[in-house]
Amino acid sequence: MKSIATPPKLVEQVHDAIISEIAAGKLKPGERIIQEQIAQELGVSRQPVQQALLLLRNQGVLHDAPGRGMVVAPLDPHQVRNMYDIRAMLEGLAFRRAAEVNAHNSRKLGPALIRKGREAAAEGSIAAMIAVDLEFHQLIHELSKNPLIAPTMQPLWIYTQRVMGEALMRDSSHDIWAQHETMLAAVVDGDGDAAEALARRHIEQAAAIVIERLQVASRLAGY
């Protein structure tokens, strides 16, 4: 085997840092990505940055730019719709199973994340809000005791972070933590039917809001 030139963890950290910047709106659709600048800001060499950018291009987050380099890809309303359709089913299953098999641990572990999410919302940090939101959903995936849910969801998290950032930047009044608290209450009560229905409704409502805004933005931009 060939030796590994760049530790995979470092590439993953650079990848996640770039995604975070895009989700928070610091790197906007159409903006050119400059390898040297990112490497300097993160304090790493160009090699892990280059590998992370190639991975992001393969995931559809970045596009090749005319001439040279890459730019942040715009969000596609059709792709967002497809992503939310899959998420609604998977999240519904995860919340149902968590309610059926892990209501006790949900009661112990869930409220702390609700508080953490409300604190992030009060601070107004988009990156923090996204991080806690993902943490909450990942907790439910673990509590579901279905080992296939988390790895199936993993490819969707990249796009989910971008979409969540777009939603939060455009509407900070949307209290997702009130919805999360109601969803958690159904899990704690062991009510699988209610937990699934609430989770699916949560995802579907978010989809409707984001897609409508993306379509309006597209019309205003003339494409």
Buried (B, 14 or more C-beta within 10 A) or exposed (E): EEEEEBEEEBBBBBBEBBBBBBBBBEBEBEBEBEBEEBBEEBEBEEBBBBBBBBBBBEBEBBBEBEEEEBBBBBBBBEBBBEBBEBBBBBBBBBBBBBBBBBBEBBBEBBBEBBEBBBBBBEEEBBBBBBBBBBEBBBBBBBBBBBEEBBEBBEEBBBBBBBBBBBBBEBEEEBEBBEBBBBBBBBBBBBBBEBBBBBBBBBBBBBBEBBBEBBEEBBEEEEE
